[in-house]
């Protein structure tokens, strides 16, 4: 597609309620900034959309100028593949309509989970948000969306009712199981670049409170805690979702002293039920070591961010992931052998999430979410400023290599991290799903106007 040497920015501004920014304009750099500062994307023009109408007008203008189109809201997802073209930033699209009787919500493309959580809570309802409520609703859900109540209620994509989509010619389509069943299938978990989602409607669940939180153990207890976890999760009911991480936090005054500048083990626990049952389920892990900090108890769902305690400030990070078929004692030893207390590695986290339960079952209307038959998900994260890049990549890849004997063979698209090759991207789905997604891309965006997310080809 052509470079906009004579791009008509003023003509586009006249069509929009939002803003149009080009390099050199105040606010241009901020409009292009994503959450992961390890990646920089520089388009030729950035559109700060304020409405669906803005998105439609911007896409039509991109067609006239023969520009590729990229989109982002919070920028937590994978960085753009190429520079240039038009970036449509949807972070200003903040509509949110809650229907307590129908237990549903309809949100604009810029809404983050925190707002949905806060507005649903007074009605005793909750969304299937991710471990970080600071993530945008739309991008997270289109990639499947695996959160802290996943084993109980499944993927966020399973709860979607309807999708408003701007297509490659700038038209508006309402997508649901009746109107566009194949597109409805693809958009829920396929994260395919066939259009820009401007609104999303989804179900909420009746969960005002959970028994949950975090427990931190000393790094020296890692072998005992990790092995206890591997056996313990095999018996957990679907009401309970638990994950664990080898965590290396920086030596920073904002971090509690017992965790500062050293290895710790971070257990995350959410039980959808009462305190008595939750405490009984958690007791074997509390006895497996001496907690440095124990923050688990009954809590309002509005405090769900305290379970994973994900960072909220943008930073440069390296990420790698895989799905696992199992987590036996040998697998845990392999993980400890690559990232345990006897190794000084430049990583922030090596995390294991327990899957199964409702995550393993599809919704009433099939969707494109992959990896449902995996037993665990693994994510490795490291800081990625230039001086550490080589060391972090080597350490992260060494952890993933150590776990290959237990690899499922697939991955989750939301956790692809630095997967840069089409072959790696395609691992997020079975081959028949990949072919269906390719066919949808050809049908709905034959000129490949949309260029965002991961590329399968």
N, C-alpha and C positions, 0 to 999 in steps of 0.2 A: 504494500500500500504506500501511497505517496507521502512525502514529507511536506508539512504545511508551510512552505516558504512564504505564501501569501494568504495565510489562514485568516478568515474574516471573523475575528474575535468580537468586533462590535456588532456584527450581524447576529451572532449567537446570543450576545448579551441582551439584545432587543427581544429575544424570544423567551427569556427565562425570568422567573421570579428570583432564582438564586444567582450565584456569582460565576463569572468566567475569569480565570487567572492564567497568565502566561509567565514564562520565566522573567524574573525581574520585578514582578508585581509583589506588593506586600501581601503576605499570607500564602504565596505560592508554595514555598517549601513546606510549611505546616500542612497544607492540604494534601501533599504527596507522602507525608511521613506515616509509616506503619509502626506497629508495636515492636517488631523485631528490628532493632537498629543495625543489625548486621547486614541488612539489605537496603539499598537505596534505589528508588525508582524515580526516573525523571521523565515525565511525559512532555509533549509539546504544548498541551493545554490541559488545565484542570477545571472541571465544572463542579461547583458546590451546589448540588441539586437540593431544592427545597420542597419538591413535590414530584409525583409521578409524571405530571405534565412536563416538568423540567427534564426528566430522564428521557421521555419520548422525543422531545425537541432536540436534545443533545445527540441522541442516537441518529436521528434523521440528518442533523447537521454533519455528523461524522461520515455518514454515507455520501453526502454531497461533496465533502472534502477528501473522501477516500482515506479516512483515518481508522486505524484499529482502535477498539474501545476496551478499556480496562475499568474495573470497578472495585471499590473498597469502602468499608464503613469504619470499623475500629482498627483495621489493619492487623488483626491477630493471625490471619491466615497466611498461606504461602505467598511469598513475594511475586511480583510480576516477572514474567519470563524475559521481556524485552523492554528497552527504553523507547520513548517516542509515543506517538498516538495521543488519544484523549483519555484522561482519567476522569471518571464520574465518581465523585465522593458523595455517598448517601448519608453521611453522619448527621446531617440536618433534618432528615426525614423522621420525625419523632412522634408520629401519630400512635396512639395506643387506646384501644377500645376493649373494655373488659365486660363480659356477659356472665355474671355469677350464676344465673339460672341455667344457662347452657354449659357452664364450666368451660369457657373458652376465652381466648384473647385474639385480637387482630392487631398487628403492630406494623409500623413503618420500617423501612430498611435500615434506619440508623439506630433503632432502639437496642439498648443493652439489657441483659437479663436482670440487672439490679432493679430497674424500673418495674419490670413485670412482677418480680418477687414482692416488691413493696406494695404494689397496687392489688395483688391477688391475696396477700396475707390477711387483711381484715375480713375477707370472706371465707377464711379457712382453706384457701386454695394455694397451689404451688405449681410452677412450671417445671419441666424437665431440663433445667439449666445445666451448664457445665461446672467443672470444679472451680472456675473463675467466673463469677457473675458479671465481671467487667467485660466479658466477651460479647460481641454482637449476636443477637438472636438469629438473624437470617443465615449468615455464613456458617455458623456452628451447626444449625439444623440441617442445612443442605448437605453437609458432610456426614450426616448421621446423628451426631450429637450424643456422646456417652458421658453421663454425669453421675453425681454421687448417690442417686437412687436408681441407677441403671438396672441392677438385677431385679428390682421390684417392678419397674414400669417400662423397661426397655429403652430404646433410643428415642431422642426427641423427634426424629423424622417419622417415627411410628405414630405420633400424635397429630400430625399435620392434617388439617381439614381442607384448606384451600390456599392457592398461591396466585398473586397478581404478578404478571410477567410482561416486561417490555421486550418485544422480539427484535430481531436484527433489522427489520424495516421500520422500526419505531412504532409499531402497533401495540395495542394493549390486549392481553389475553387473560381471562380468568381460568385458572387451571384447577380442576378437581377430578375426582374419580369418575364423574359422569361426563364432563365436558371434554376433557383431553386425557384419557386414561394412561396412554403411553408416556406422555410428557409428565403427568403426575407421578408415575412410577419413577421416572428418571431423576426428577428434581429432588426427590426425597432420598438422599443418600448418594446420588451420582455426582453431585457437585460439578455438573457439566456446564460448559460455557455456551448455552444456547439462548440466553437472554438475561436480563437484569431483573431480579425479584425486587419489587417495590413494596409489597405488603405480604404478610404471612399470617394465616389463621390457624390456630392449633388448640388442642384440648389442654385443660389444666387438670390436676389431680387433687383429691381431697386430702391434703396433708398440712394441717396447721402447725404441727410440731413433730420433731423427730428426736430419738435418743441418739446423739452423735457428737462428734468432735474429733480431736487429735490427741494422741499420746506420743511423747518423745522419749526415747531411750538413749542411753549413752552408746557411742560407737563401739565401745569394747564389748557391749552386749549383742552386737549385730549377729554373730553366728547363732546364738540361742534364740533370739527374737525371729530371725528370718526362717529358721527351721521350724519354729513353733507356728509361724504364720502359714507355711506351706502345708502343714498337716491340718491346721485349724479351719482354713477356708473350705476344705473339702466337705465339711459337715454343716456349713452355714445354710440357713433357709433363704428363700428368695426375698424375704423381708429385709435382708441385710446385704449391704454392699461395703466391701472393705478393700483398701489398697495399702501398700507399704512402699517406703522409699529410703534408700541410703542417701542422706542429705548432708551436703557440705556447704554450710552458710558462711559468708564472709565475716571477718573480724570487724564488726560494725556496732557502734554503740546502740543502734536502734534494735538490735537483735538481743533477746534475753541471754544473759551471761552463760547459762549452762549449754547453750547451743552455739555460741559465738566462736567462729574461727576453728571449728572442729567437726568431725564426723558425728552425726546422730542418726537414729533410726526413727522415721516418722510414720506412725500407724494412723490411717484415716478410717473412720468407722461411722456408718449411718444405718440405723435400724428404724424402719418404719413400723412403729408400735410403741408399747408402753415401756416405762423405765425398768420394771422388774424383769421382763423378758430380755430387754436389751442388755442390761447389766449381766445377766446370767450368760448370755452368749459371748460377751466380751471378757468374762472372768479368766478364761485360760490364757489370754494374751496379757492381761494384767499380772498374772502370776509367772509369766515367762521371763520377766526381768524386773528391774527396779525403775519405774518411770522417773525421768527427770521432771517432766511436766505432764500432768493428766488433765485434759480440758474436756473430757467426755461427760455429757449429762443431757437431761431433757432441755431442749432449746426450741425457740421459735424458728420457723423455717427462714425467717429474715436473717438469721445468723449463719446460714449455710456456708458462707465464704470462709468461716473459721475452721472448717474441716480440713481443707487442703492448704489454705493460707497462701494461695498463689500470688505472685508479685503483681502490683498494679501499675508500676511505672515502666515505660518503655526502656528496653535494654538490648544490647547485642547478644544473641545466644545462638549456639549450634544445637540442633536437635536430630536425633535418630530414633527409629522405633522398629518394633516387629511384634507380631502376634505369636503366642506360644501355644503349643498343643498340651503342655502340662508343666508342672513345677514340682518335680520330685526332689529328693535330698541331693542328688548329684547336680541338678540344675542350680539349686541354691548354692552349693559349694562352688560351682563355676562362676556364678555372679559374685560371690564373696572373693573369689580368686582374682577377679578383674577390678573390683571396685570396693572391696571390703576394708576393714580397719588396718590391714597390713600393707595397704597400697596408698601412696600419696599421689592421687590423680587430680587433675585440674577440672573436675566436674562438679556441677551444682547438685545433680540428682540422677539417680538410677532408680526408676519407679516400676513397680509391678502392680497392675490392676486386675482384680479377680472379675472374670466375666461370667457367662452362663446365666441361668435364670431367665428372666424376661428378655434379656439381650439376645438369647439364642433363638427366640421365636419371632416370626414376622407378624405384622399387623393384619387386619382384615383385608385391606387392599395392599397387595404386594408392593414393595419398594426396592430400591437399588442398593440398600445398605449391604456392605460386604463383611466377611469375617465373622458371621454369626456363630460358626461352629468352633471358634477358638476358645481356649480355656482361660487364657490370660493375655494381657497387653503389656508390653514393655516400652518404656520411654526413657531415653537418656538425654540430658540437657547439660550444656556447659557454657560458661561465659565466652564471648567471642570478640573481644577487642583484638586489633591486629597483632600485638605481641604474643597472644596466646593461641592464635588460630590453628597453627600446625599441631601444637601439643594437645589441644582440646579435641580436634578431629581424630588424632591417633588414639587418644584415650577412649573416646566415645565409640569408635569403631572396634576397638579391642573388646569392649564390653559386649557389643552386638555379636562379634565373632565368637566369643566364649559361649554365647547362648544359642548358637546355630543348631546344635544337636536337638534342641527342643523347639525349633522354629516350626510354626504352623504352615509357613509358606506364603501367607498373605499379610496384609497390613490394613490399618484404618486410614482413610484418606485425610481425616482431620489431624492425624499424627504423622504425616509423611515427612515433616521437617525438611531436611536437605536432599530429599530424593529428587535428583535432577534428570534422570533418564526416563524416557517413556516406559522402558521395561520395568523399572522400579515402581512407577506410578500405577501401572496396570495390575500390580499385585494387590491393590485394594479391592479388586473384584474378581469373580470367576470369569473365565473367558467368554461364556455366553452373555454375561452382563456387559462386558467391554464391547462386544459387537453391537448390542442393542444401543448402548450409549453413543457409539460411533454413528450408527444409523440416525439417531435423533439429531446429532450435531449436523450431519449432512442435510437433513430435511429442514431444520429450523434455522441454520446459519450456513448456507452453502458457500458463501464468500469468506467465511471465517472472520467476520467483522469483530466478533468478541474474542479477546485474547487475554484471558485472566485465569488464575488458578494453575493447576498442573496440566501438562500436555501428555496425552496417551500415545501420540504419534511423532 
